[in-house]
Amino acid sequence: MAKIILVDDDQEILTLGRALLAQAGHDVLTAGGALEAVQLLRDHGCDAMITDVNMPAHTGYDLVKTVRADKRWAKLPIAMLTGRRERRDIERALELGVDDYILKPIDPMLFLKKVETLLAKRSEDSSAAELDFARANFAHRGHLTLPIEMRSVSELGLVATSPHKLTEGALVRVDTDLFAQIGCEPPPMKVLSSVQLASGAYETRVMFVGAEEAVLQKIRAWIYSHATKASRKSA
């Protein structure tokens, strides 16, 4: 069980989200705005936060900035729950330190899967020294192309192997004809984990961030179609 703060100015979203999270065994605190959410965080703490973007007075972006500026909550798992679908909105949220981006309207099963993935971040811990390039005012943008071998795909993301370790939390673009076959543009993706195998290669899990339901439906249909064909061949 985890303690989760759910933030939204829409009471229906709070009611639905609280019911789904409580059903999954979580302790849920709700807030109607950013200031109330910060107060809940200070008074009660939490294991994860899920917040809307568009709210009166202070946006979800403002909330994330405030939370990330406090060293106590620098690594708190945070997800945006919003109807804003533009890639620039998703990338802005990720650049601010958001771990996932969940689109409204809420799909109960996908929502709970996303929350499960979000909570898995709690176990991550790194004591290595690091430099925040943004705060140090260094140039830090670039492009890196690495060969990968696709292993699997689901509505949540991809699994691939690569000769190199990828940075957890990095926003990446995977160039593959897979999405052309599926019939959609590649959604924004984020590295969830990159673990070295006995062979020396790295198994990297990449999650889709902010994928629209129409895209997820195409991915599900493509998976089902090819899984059915594979089962026929093995029969």
Residue pairs with C-beta under 8 A, 6 or more apart in sequence:
1 25
1 26
1 27
2 26
2 27
2 47
2 48
2 119
2 122
3 26
3 27
3 28
3 29
3 44
3 45
3 46
3 47
3 48
4 21
4 26
4 27
4 28
4 29
4 46
4 47
4 48
4 49
4 50
4 115
5 28
5 29
5 30
5 31
5 37
5 40
5 41
5 46
5 48
5 49
5 50
6 14
6 17
6 18
6 21
6 28
6 29
6 30
6 31
6 49
6 50
6 51
6 81
7 30
7 31
7 32
7 33
7 34
7 36
7 37
7 49
7 50
7 51
7 52
7 55
7 60
7 63
8 14
8 17
8 30
8 32
8 51
8 52
8 55
8 81
9 32
9 33
9 52
9 54
9 55
9 56
10 52
11 32
13 52
13 81
13 104
13 106
14 30
14 32
16 106
17 28
17 30
17 50
17 81
17 106
17 111
18 28
18 30
20 106
20 108
20 111
20 112
21 28
21 112
21 115
22 28
24 112
24 115
26 115
29 40
29 44
29 46
31 37
31 39
31 40
32 55
33 55
33 56
33 57
33 58
34 51
34 55
34 57
34 58
34 59
34 60
34 62
34 63
34 66
35 57
35 58
37 49
37 51
37 63
38 63
38 66
38 67
40 46
41 49
41 67
41 73
46 76
47 77
47 119
47 122
48 76
48 77
48 78
48 79
48 115
48 118
48 119
48 121
48 122
49 67
49 76
49 77
49 78
49 79
50 78
50 79
50 80
50 81
50 102
50 115
50 118
51 60
51 63
51 64
51 78
51 79
51 80
51 81
52 60
52 80
52 81
52 82
53 59
53 60
53 61
53 80
53 82
53 84
53 89
53 93
54 60
54 82
54 84
60 80
60 82
60 93
61 92
61 93
61 96
64 78
64 80
64 93
64 96
64 97
64 98
65 96
67 73
67 76
67 78
68 74
68 96
68 97
75 121
75 124
77 99
77 118
77 119
77 121
77 122
78 97
78 98
78 99
79 98
79 99
79 100
79 101
79 102
79 114
79 115
79 118
80 93
80 98
80 100
80 101
80 102
81 102
81 104
81 106
82 89
82 101
82 102
82 103
82 104
83 103
83 104
83 105
85 103
85 210
85 212
87 188
87 210
89 210
90 101
90 188
90 209
90 210
91 171
91 188
93 101
94 101
94 171
94 188
94 190
94 209
95 171
99 118
99 121
99 169
99 190
100 114
100 117
100 118
100 190
100 207
100 209
101 188
101 209
101 210
102 110
102 111
102 114
102 210
103 210
103 211
103 212
103 213
107 213
110 155
110 216
113 156
114 156
117 156
117 192
117 207
124 168
131 138
133 139
133 140
134 140
145 175
146 162
146 163
146 164
146 166
147 162
147 163
148 160
148 161
148 162
148 174
148 204
149 160
149 161
149 162
150 158
150 159
150 160
150 176
150 178
151 158
151 159
151 160
151 161
151 203
152 158
152 159
153 159
153 178
153 219
153 223
154 219
154 223
155 208
155 211
155 216
155 219
155 220
155 223
156 207
156 208
157 189
157 192
157 205
157 206
157 207
157 208
158 174
158 189
158 205
158 206
159 203
159 204
159 205
159 206
160 174
160 203
160 204
160 206
161 197
161 201
161 202
161 203
161 204
162 194
162 201
162 202
162 204
163 200
163 201
163 202
164 202
165 194
165 196
165 202
165 204
166 172
166 191
166 194
166 202
166 204
167 191
167 194
168 191
168 192
168 193
168 194
169 190
169 191
170 190
170 191
171 188
171 189
171 190
171 209
172 189
172 190
172 191
172 206
173 186
173 189
174 186
174 189
174 206
176 186
179 185
179 186
181 222
182 218
182 219
182 222
183 218
183 222
184 214
184 215
184 218
184 219
185 215
187 208
187 209
187 210
187 211
187 212
187 215
188 208
188 209
188 210
188 211
189 206
189 207
189 208
189 209
190 206
190 207
190 209
191 204
191 205
191 206
192 205
192 206
192 207
193 204
193 205
194 202
194 203
194 204
194 205
195 202
195 203
195 204
196 202
196 203
197 203
208 215
208 216
211 219
